[in-house]
Amino acid sequence: MSEKKLVHVMRQAIRWGDMDVLGHVNNTVYFRYMESGRISFLEEAAGEFNMQGEGPVIVTAYCTFIKQLKYPGEIEVRTYAGAPGRSSFEVTHEISLVDAEGKADVVYAEGGGKVVWIDFKKEKSVPLPEHLKAILPA
C-alpha cells in the first residue's frame, strides 16, 4: 500500500485467556486484536452492519510477529487505511504494548488485509459507500 492514513486507535487489555501454554499471546489472538480495531473503525465510519444489507468482509489477512506479548498488559491497535478501489481498500494495523508511562511506541506485531464491501444477501461485491470513501486517502 503506497499511501495510508491513520483512521483509528484503540486500546484493550491482554486477557489471561489470550495466552497459550508457552506463556505468551497465541498467534491467532493477534488476528482478533486486528479484527477488533478494524470493526471498531468501520462501525464508526459506516455505522452498524445490517446483515440484510451491505457491509465489509475481509478477503486476505496477514500478520508479522515482531515481539512476544504476555499477560498482564494493555495493547494499542492502530488501524491505517489505503486508497479506495471500486469495492475494496487495504487496511494495516500496528499492535503495540502500552508501557508504564502510557506510551505505545514499540510495535510488537503488524499486519493487515483487504476489505471488500459486499451485498450480504447476493454475496457479491458492491461499490464502497461514498461516506466511507470520503475518509480514505485519495
Disulfide bonds with the S-S distance in Angstrom:
none
